[in-house]
Amino acid sequence: MDEVEPLRMPPMVLHKGQELAFLLRWRKTVGDAVIWWGELAIPDTREVPGTDPAYMVTHRWVESSDIVTLPGVDYDVVPHPGRPARRNR
């Protein structure tokens, strides 16, 4: 069998300390101050009576102050402005 690169799951974070999300990448804006933003993929389930649940993912840029990292998680694999993401081992 050919060697296949394993899928990489982005690390989990808490949006505003409550909502589980995947941290996809960082960016910064420079103006009067430098502001860091994180792009989150937020899993969501929509329930419509009489149908199966619809599973969705919402992508949203949020300020880094709204992102709570989890202990013991390696966030160096997330692309960051000014440096490439470190590959999983």
N, CA, C and O atoms as a printed pandas DataFrame, in Angstrom:
     atom_number atom_name residue_name chain_id  residue_number  x_coord  y_coord  z_coord
0              1         N          MET        A               1    0.840   -1.178    0.000
1              2        CA          MET        A               1    0.000    0.000    0.000
2              3         C          MET        A               1    0.884    1.239    0.000
3              4         O          MET        A               1    1.928    1.262    0.652
4              5         N          ASP        A               2    0.467    2.268   -0.729
5              6        CA          ASP        A               2    1.213    3.527   -0.743
6              7         C          ASP        A               2    1.199    4.151    0.639
7              8         O          ASP        A               2    0.256    3.989    1.413
8              9         N          GLU        A               3    2.291    4.882    0.928
9             10        CA          GLU        A               3    2.293    5.616    2.192
10            11         C          GLU        A               3    1.350    6.796    2.054
11            12         O          GLU        A               3    1.419    7.549    1.083
12            13         N          VAL        A               4    0.477    6.950    3.020
13            14        CA          VAL        A               4   -0.522    8.012    2.995
14            15         C          VAL        A               4   -0.291    8.909    4.192
15            16         O          VAL        A               4   -0.122    8.437    5.316
16            17         N          GLU        A               5   -0.286   10.198    3.942
17            18        CA          GLU        A               5   -0.130   11.168    5.018
18            19         C          GLU        A               5   -1.368   11.100    5.914
19            20         O          GLU        A               5   -2.485   11.186    5.403
20            21         N          PRO        A               6   -1.211   10.950    7.230
21            22        CA          PRO        A               6   -2.395   10.893    8.093
22            23         C          PRO        A               6   -3.109   12.235    8.137
23            24         O          PRO        A               6   -2.483   13.287    8.006
24            25         N          LEU        A               7   -4.413   12.192    8.321
25            26        CA          LEU        A               7   -5.175   13.425    8.471
26            27         C          LEU        A               7   -4.776   14.102    9.769
27            28         O          LEU        A               7   -4.514   13.443   10.775
28            29         N          ARG        A               8   -4.733   15.410    9.735
29            30        CA          ARG        A               8   -4.380   16.164   10.927
30            31         C          ARG        A               8   -5.614   16.905   11.432
31            32         O          ARG        A               8   -6.241   17.670   10.699
32            33         N          MET        A               9   -5.941   16.667   12.672
33            34        CA          MET        A               9   -7.076   17.326   13.287
34            35         C          MET        A               9   -6.574   18.611   13.940
35            36         O          MET        A               9   -5.652   18.560   14.754
36            37         N          PRO        A              10   -7.150   19.746   13.607
37            38        CA          PRO        A              10   -6.718   20.967   14.292
38            39         C          PRO        A              10   -7.069   20.893   15.770
39            40         O          PRO        A              10   -8.028   20.220   16.147
40            41         N          PRO        A              11   -6.300   21.579   16.608
41            42        CA          PRO        A              11   -6.541   21.475   18.043
42            43         C          PRO        A              11   -7.852   22.136   18.462
43            44         O          PRO        A              11   -8.315   23.093   17.842
44            45         N          MET        A              12   -8.431   21.599   19.529
45            46        CA          MET        A              12   -9.664   22.140   20.088
46            47         C          MET        A              12   -9.345   23.328   20.981
47            48         O          MET        A              12   -8.286   23.389   21.605
48            49         N          VAL        A              13  -10.282   24.271   21.033
49            50        CA          VAL        A              13  -10.229   25.417   21.938
50            51         C          VAL        A              13  -11.647   25.648   22.463
51            52         O          VAL        A              13  -12.600   24.999   22.031
52            53         N          LEU        A              14  -11.759   26.564   23.382
53            54        CA          LEU        A              14  -13.072   26.999   23.849
54            55         C          LEU        A              14  -13.277   28.441   23.400
55            56         O          LEU        A              14  -12.473   29.313   23.728
56            57         N          HIS        A              15  -14.340   28.693   22.656
57            58        CA          HIS        A              15  -14.688   30.052   22.240
58            59         C          HIS        A              15  -15.458   30.697   23.386
59            60         O          HIS        A              15  -16.503   30.200   23.807
60            61         N          LYS        A              16  -14.928   31.807   23.881
61            62        CA          LYS        A              16  -15.500   32.525   25.031
62            63         C          LYS        A              16  -15.617   31.614   26.253
63            64         O          LYS        A              16  -16.495   31.792   27.097
64            65         N          GLY        A              17  -14.712   30.636   26.328
65            66        CA          GLY        A              17  -14.657   29.770   27.487
66            67         C          GLY        A              17  -15.757   28.727   27.571
67            68         O          GLY        A              17  -15.838   28.015   28.572
68            69         N          GLN        A              18  -16.617   28.609   26.545
69            70        CA          GLN        A              18  -17.755   27.705   26.633
70            71         C          GLN        A              18  -17.932   26.815   25.414
71            72         O          GLN        A              18  -18.125   25.608   25.556
72            73         N          GLU        A              19  -17.870   27.387   24.223
73            74        CA          GLU        A              19  -18.236   26.691   22.985
74            75         C          GLU        A              19  -17.017   25.984   22.390
75            76         O          GLU        A              19  -16.031   26.638   22.049
76            77         N          LEU        A              20  -17.075   24.654   22.261
77            78        CA          LEU        A              20  -15.965   23.914   21.669
78            79         C          LEU        A              20  -15.803   24.284   20.203
79            80         O          LEU        A              20  -16.787   24.419   19.476
80            81         N          ALA        A              21  -14.560   24.445   19.776
81            82        CA          ALA        A              21  -14.269   24.799   18.393
82            83         C          ALA        A              21  -12.889   24.260   18.037
83            84         O          ALA        A              21  -12.106   23.901   18.916
84            85         N          PHE        A              22  -12.598   24.207   16.732
85            86        CA          PHE        A              22  -11.278   23.834   16.239
86            87         C          PHE        A              22  -10.560   25.105   15.801
87            88         O          PHE        A              22  -11.129   25.922   15.076
88            89         N          LEU        A              23   -9.315   25.276   16.238
89            90        CA          LEU        A              23   -8.508   26.435   15.863
90            91         C          LEU        A              23   -7.785   26.117   14.559
91            92         O          LEU        A              23   -6.930   25.233   14.520
92            93         N          LEU        A              24   -8.128   26.840   13.490
93            94        CA          LEU        A              24   -7.584   26.552   12.165
94            95         C          LEU        A              24   -6.327   27.351   11.844
95            96         O          LEU        A              24   -5.380   26.809   11.275
96            97         N          ARG        A              25   -6.308   28.631   12.202
97            98        CA          ARG        A              25   -5.133   29.461   11.908
98            99         C          ARG        A              25   -5.263   30.793   12.622
99           100         O          ARG        A              25   -6.324   31.155   13.130
100          101         N          TRP        A              26   -4.139   31.514   12.645
101          102        CA          TRP        A              26   -4.065   32.840   13.239
102          103         C          TRP        A              26   -3.838   33.881   12.152
103          104         O          TRP        A              26   -3.323   33.573   11.077
104          105         N          ARG        A              27   -4.223   35.100   12.444
105          106        CA          ARG        A              27   -3.817   36.252   11.628
106          107         C          ARG        A              27   -3.754   37.454   12.559
107          108         O          ARG        A              27   -4.296   37.435   13.665
108          109         N          LYS        A              28   -3.085   38.496   12.090
109          110        CA          LYS        A              28   -3.045   39.707   12.902
110          111         C          LYS        A              28   -3.399   40.902   12.039
111          112         O          LYS        A              28   -3.144   40.923   10.835
112          113         N          THR        A              29   -3.986   41.887   12.678
113          114        CA          THR        A              29   -4.253   43.155   12.017
114          115         C          THR        A              29   -3.411   44.202   12.729
115          116         O          THR        A              29   -3.233   44.167   13.946
116          117         N          VAL        A              30   -2.908   45.122   11.945
117          118        CA          VAL        A              30   -2.068   46.171   12.501
118          119         C          VAL        A              30   -2.736   47.500   12.201
119          120         O          VAL        A              30   -3.004   47.820   11.043
120          121         N          GLY        A              31   -2.997   48.255   13.218
121          122        CA          GLY        A              31   -3.582   49.589   13.099
122          123         C          GLY        A              31   -3.003   50.409   14.234
123          124         O          GLY        A              31   -1.783   50.512   14.368
124          125         N          ASP        A              32   -3.863   50.991   15.048
125          126        CA          ASP        A              32   -3.384   51.671   16.256
126          127         C          ASP        A              32   -2.742   50.668   17.205
127          128         O          ASP        A              32   -1.855   51.011   17.986
128          129         N          ALA        A              33   -3.202   49.425   17.125
129          130        CA          ALA        A              33   -2.647   48.343   17.945
130          131         C          ALA        A              33   -2.643   47.069   17.113
131          132         O          ALA        A              33   -3.394   46.947   16.145
132          133         N          VAL        A              34   -1.803   46.133   17.490
133          134        CA          VAL        A              34   -1.788   44.827   16.841
134          135         C          VAL        A              34   -2.857   43.963   17.508
135          136         O          VAL        A              34   -2.869   43.816   18.730
136          137         N          ILE        A              35   -3.744   43.399   16.707
137          138        CA          ILE        A              35   -4.790   42.525   17.228
138          139         C          ILE        A              35   -4.649   41.170   16.557
139          140         O          ILE        A              35   -4.596   41.073   15.331
140          141         N          TRP        A              36   -4.588   40.124   17.376
141          142        CA          TRP        A              36   -4.519   38.758   16.863
142          143         C          TRP        A              36   -5.923   38.184   16.783
143          144         O          TRP        A              36   -6.751   38.403   17.666
144          145         N          TRP        A              37   -6.177   37.445   15.710
145          146        CA          TRP        A              37   -7.461   36.799   15.463
146          147         C          TRP        A              37   -7.216   35.318   15.235
147          148         O          TRP        A              37   -6.170   34.929   14.715
148          149         N          GLY        A              38   -8.170   34.502   15.618
149          150        CA          GLY        A              38   -8.111   33.072   15.341
150          151         C          GLY        A              38   -9.307   32.687   14.496
151          152         O          GLY        A              38  -10.429   33.120   14.758
152          153         N          GLU        A              39   -9.062   31.858   13.466
153          154        CA          GLU        A              39  -10.179   31.336   12.683
154          155         C          GLU        A              39  -10.630   30.042   13.333
155          156         O          GLU        A              39   -9.849   29.105   13.496
156          157         N          LEU        A              40  -11.907   30.004   13.703
157          158        CA          LEU        A              40  -12.462   28.840   14.363
158          159         C          LEU        A              40  -13.431   28.109   13.450
159          160         O          LEU        A              40  -14.155   28.727   12.669
160          161         N          ALA        A              41  -13.436   26.796   13.555
161          162        CA          ALA        A              41  -14.467   25.960   12.944
162          163         C          ALA        A              41  -15.305   25.455   14.114
163          164         O          ALA        A              41  -14.836   24.674   14.942
164          165         N          ILE        A              42  -16.556   25.917   14.167
165          166        CA          ILE        A              42  -17.423   25.630   15.301
166          167         C          ILE        A              42  -18.478   24.612   14.877
167          168         O          ILE        A              42  -19.345   24.929   14.063
168          169         N          PRO        A              43  -18.416   23.386   15.420
169          170        CA          PRO        A              43  -19.426   22.386   15.080
170          171         C          PRO        A              43  -20.788   22.792   15.642
171          172         O          PRO        A              43  -20.880   23.362   16.729
172          173         N          ASP        A              44  -21.831   22.491   14.892
173          174        CA          ASP        A              44  -23.174   22.865   15.306
174          175         C          ASP        A              44  -24.148   21.812   14.800
175          176         O          ASP        A              44  -23.931   21.198   13.755
176          177         N          THR        A              45  -25.201   21.614   15.538
177          178        CA          THR        A              45  -26.264   20.704   15.129
178          179         C          THR        A              45  -27.561   21.488   15.098
179          180         O          THR        A              45  -27.931   22.129   16.082
180          181         N          ARG        A              46  -28.239   21.439   13.989
181          182        CA          ARG        A              46  -29.539   22.100   13.864
182          183         C          ARG        A              46  -30.624   21.041   13.907
183          184         O          ARG        A              46  -30.604   20.079   13.139
184          185         N          GLU        A              47  -31.554   21.226   14.799
185          186        CA          GLU        A              47  -32.667   20.297   14.937
186          187         C          GLU        A              47  -33.901   20.899   14.274
187          188         O          GLU        A              47  -34.320   22.004   14.618
188          189         N          VAL        A              48  -34.471   20.181   13.335
189          190        CA          VAL        A              48  -35.718   20.582   12.689
190          191         C          VAL        A              48  -36.724   19.475   12.964
191          192         O          VAL        A              48  -36.483   18.320   12.611
192          193         N          PRO        A              49  -37.847   19.810   13.590
193          194        CA          PRO        A              49  -38.818   18.762   13.922
194          195         C          PRO        A              49  -39.191   17.935   12.690
195          196         O          PRO        A              49  -39.448   18.480   11.616
196          197         N          GLY        A              50  -39.217   16.600   12.867
197          198        CA          GLY        A              50  -39.611   15.707   11.790
198          199         C          GLY        A              50  -38.493   15.324   10.839
199          200         O          GLY        A              50  -38.739   14.605    9.870
200          201         N          THR        A              51  -37.260   15.786   11.087
201          202        CA          THR        A              51  -36.133   15.431   10.220
202          203         C          THR        A              51  -34.964   14.972   11.079
203          204         O          THR        A              51  -34.963   15.149   12.297
204          205         N          ASP        A              52  -33.973   14.383   10.429
205          206        CA          ASP        A              52  -32.746   14.027   11.120
206          207         C          ASP        A              52  -31.971   15.303   11.435
207          208         O          ASP        A              52  -32.120   16.302   10.732
208          209         N          PRO        A              53  -31.146   15.282   12.483
209          210        CA          PRO        A              53  -30.342   16.469   12.793
210          211         C          PRO        A              53  -29.411   16.812   11.625
211          212         O          PRO        A              53  -28.886   15.919   10.960
212          213         N          ALA        A              54  -29.216   18.082   11.388
213          214        CA          ALA        A              54  -28.288   18.550   10.358
214          215         C          ALA        A              54  -26.998   18.973   11.054
215          216         O          ALA        A              54  -27.008   19.843   11.925
216          217         N          TYR        A              55  -25.890   18.353   10.663
217          218        CA          TYR        A              55  -24.600   18.668   11.261
218          219         C          TYR        A              55  -23.890   19.675   10.380
219          220         O          TYR        A              55  -23.749   19.472    9.174
220          221         N          MET        A              56  -23.445   20.759   10.989
221          222        CA          MET        A              56  -22.831   21.847   10.230
222          223         C          MET        A              56  -21.566   22.308   10.948
223          224         O          MET        A              56  -21.337   21.988   12.115
224          225         N          VAL        A              57  -20.759   23.060   10.225
225          226        CA          VAL        A              57  -19.593   23.708   10.808
226          227         C          VAL        A              57  -19.637   25.167   10.387
227          228         O          VAL        A              57  -19.762   25.477    9.202
228          229         N          THR        A              58  -19.534   26.051   11.355
229          230        CA          THR        A              58  -19.497   27.484   11.087
230          231         C          THR        A              58  -18.060   27.959   11.225
231          232         O          THR        A              58  -17.393   27.646   12.212
232          233         N          HIS        A              59  -17.579   28.712   10.244
233          234        CA          HIS        A              59  -16.239   29.304   10.319
234          235         C          HIS        A              59  -16.394   30.752   10.766
235          236         O          HIS        A              59  -17.236   31.491   10.256
236          237         N          ARG        A              60  -15.558   31.141   11.734
237          238        CA          ARG        A              60  -15.666   32.495   12.258
238          239         C          ARG        A              60  -14.296   32.973   12.716
239          240         O          ARG        A              60  -13.549   32.214   13.333
240          241         N          TRP        A              61  -13.957   34.234   12.419
241          242        CA          TRP        A              61  -12.755   34.865   12.951
242          243         C          TRP        A              61  -13.138   35.547   14.250
243          244         O          TRP        A              61  -14.096   36.319   14.291
244          245         N          VAL        A              62  -12.390   35.265   15.320
245          246        CA          VAL        A              62  -12.652   35.885   16.611
246          247         C          VAL        A              62  -11.347   36.425   17.184
247          248         O          VAL        A              62  -10.268   35.924   16.867
248          249         N          GLU        A              63  -11.449   37.445   18.027
249          250        CA          GLU        A              63  -10.248   37.984   18.664
250          251         C          GLU        A              63   -9.627   36.932   19.578
251          252         O          GLU        A              63  -10.326   36.125   20.191
252          253         N          SER        A              64   -8.314   36.961   19.655
253          254        CA          SER        A              64   -7.612   35.948   20.448
254          255         C          SER        A              64   -8.035   35.978   21.912
255          256         O          SER        A              64   -7.951   34.959   22.598
256          257         N          SER        A              65   -8.483   37.119   22.395
257          258        CA          SER        A              65   -8.920   37.204   23.797
258          259         C          SER        A              65  -10.177   36.375   24.060
259          260         O          SER        A              65  -10.485   36.071   25.212
260          261         N          ASP        A              66  -10.908   36.005   22.999
261          262        CA          ASP        A              66  -12.106   35.174   23.139
262          263         C          ASP        A              66  -11.807   33.679   23.031
263          264         O          ASP        A              66  -12.718   32.854   23.109
264          265         N          ILE        A              67  -10.521   33.329   22.850
265          266        CA          ILE        A              67  -10.133   31.929   22.673
266          267         C          ILE        A              67   -9.430   31.437   23.932
267          268         O          ILE        A              67   -8.462   32.037   24.398
268          269         N          VAL        A              68   -9.930   30.346   24.463
269          270        CA          VAL        A              68   -9.323   29.722   25.640
270          271         C          VAL        A              68   -8.688   28.412   25.178
271          272         O          VAL        A              68   -9.371   27.518   24.679
272          273         N          THR        A              69   -7.370   28.315   25.353
273          274        CA          THR        A              69   -6.686   27.086   24.955
274          275         C          THR        A              69   -6.845   26.042   26.061
275          276         O          THR        A              69   -7.104   26.371   27.218
276          277         N          LEU        A              70   -6.687   24.807   25.681
277          278        CA          LEU        A              70   -6.855   23.698   26.617
278          279         C          LEU        A              70   -5.500   23.213   27.101
279          280         O          LEU        A              70   -4.543   23.198   26.328
280          281         N          PRO        A              71   -5.397   22.816   28.361
281          282        CA          PRO        A              71   -4.112   22.365   28.886
282          283         C          PRO        A              71   -3.628   21.103   28.180
283          284         O          PRO        A              71   -4.411   20.202   27.879
284          285         N          GLY        A              72   -2.328   21.058   27.922
285          286        CA          GLY        A              72   -1.719   19.870   27.338
286          287         C          GLY        A              72   -1.893   19.718   25.839
287          288         O          GLY        A              72   -1.495   18.692   25.286
288          289         N          VAL        A              73   -2.479   20.713   25.152
289          290        CA          VAL        A              73   -2.706   20.634   23.703
290          291         C          VAL        A              73   -1.589   21.382   22.987
291          292         O          VAL        A              73   -1.203   22.472   23.410
292          293         N          ASP        A              74   -1.063   20.804   21.899
293          294        CA          ASP        A              74    0.017   21.407   21.120
294          295         C          ASP        A              74   -0.577   22.329   20.055
295          296         O          ASP        A              74   -1.143   21.861   19.068
296          297         N          TYR        A              75   -0.446   23.626   20.258
297          298        CA          TYR        A              75   -0.989   24.596   19.309
298          299         C          TYR        A              75    0.053   25.046   18.283
299          300         O          TYR        A              75   -0.248   25.875   17.425
300          301         N          ASP        A              76    1.267   24.513   18.359
301          302        CA          ASP        A              76    2.312   24.881   17.397
302          303         C          ASP        A              76    2.010   24.371   15.996
303          304         O          ASP        A              76    2.635   24.821   15.035
304          305         N          VAL        A              77    1.060   23.436   15.854
305          306        CA          VAL        A              77    0.732   22.918   14.528
306          307         C          VAL        A              77   -0.237   23.837   13.778
307          308         O          VAL        A              77   -0.542   23.592   12.611
308          309         N          VAL        A              78   -0.725   24.898   14.444
309          310        CA          VAL        A              78   -1.657   25.839   13.816
310          311         C          VAL        A              78   -0.868   26.880   13.040
311          312         O          VAL        A              78    0.027   27.507   13.607
312          313         N          PRO        A              79   -1.173   27.090   11.739
313          314        CA          PRO        A              79   -0.467   28.124   10.974
314          315         C          PRO        A              79   -0.563   29.479   11.665
315          316         O          PRO        A              79   -1.618   29.858   12.174
316          317         N          HIS        A              80    0.537   30.190   11.675
317          318        CA          HIS        A              80    0.669   31.440   12.419
318          319         C          HIS        A              80    1.373   32.452   11.525
319          320         O          HIS        A              80    2.363   32.095   10.885
320          321         N          PRO        A              81    0.908   33.699   11.450
321          322        CA          PRO        A              81    1.596   34.678   10.595
322          323         C          PRO        A              81    3.076   34.777   10.949
323          324         O          PRO        A              81    3.444   34.855   12.121
324          325         N          GLY        A              82    3.899   34.772    9.936
325          326        CA          GLY        A              82    5.328   34.923   10.142
326          327         C          GLY        A              82    6.084   33.619   10.323
327          328         O          GLY        A              82    7.315   33.619   10.343
328          329         N          ARG        A              83    5.378   32.514   10.456
329          330        CA          ARG        A              83    6.064   31.224   10.550
330          331         C          ARG        A              83    5.129   30.119   10.068
331          332         O          ARG        A              83    3.916   30.204   10.260
332          333         N          PRO        A              84    5.682   29.096    9.452
333          334        CA          PRO        A              84    4.835   27.974    9.022
334          335         C          PRO        A              84    4.422   27.129   10.220
335          336         O          PRO        A              84    5.064   27.162   11.271
336          337         N          ALA        A              85    3.362   26.388   10.051
337          338        CA          ALA        A              85    2.927   25.476   11.109
338          339         C          ALA        A              85    3.933   24.338   11.227
339          340         O          ALA        A              85    4.489   23.875   10.230
340          341         N          ARG        A              86    4.158   23.896   12.459
341          342        CA          ARG        A              86    5.011   22.734   12.681
342          343         C          ARG        A              86    4.185   21.487   12.404
343          344         O          ARG        A              86    3.024   21.401   12.807
344          345         N          ARG        A              87    4.772   20.543   11.731
345          346        CA          ARG        A              87    4.056   19.316   11.356
346          347         C          ARG        A              87    3.924   18.399   12.558
347          348         O          ARG        A              87    4.805   18.350   13.416
348          349         N          ASN        A              88    2.815   17.674   12.610
349          350        CA          ASN        A              88    2.646   16.640   13.642
350          351         C          ASN        A              88    3.694   15.559   13.438
351          352         O          ASN        A              88    4.105   15.292   12.308
352          353         N          ARG        A              89    4.105   14.968   14.475
353          354        CA          ARG        A              89    5.095   13.888   14.396
354          355         C          ARG        A              89    4.383   12.573   14.401
355          356         O          ARG        A              89    5.024   11.524   14.341
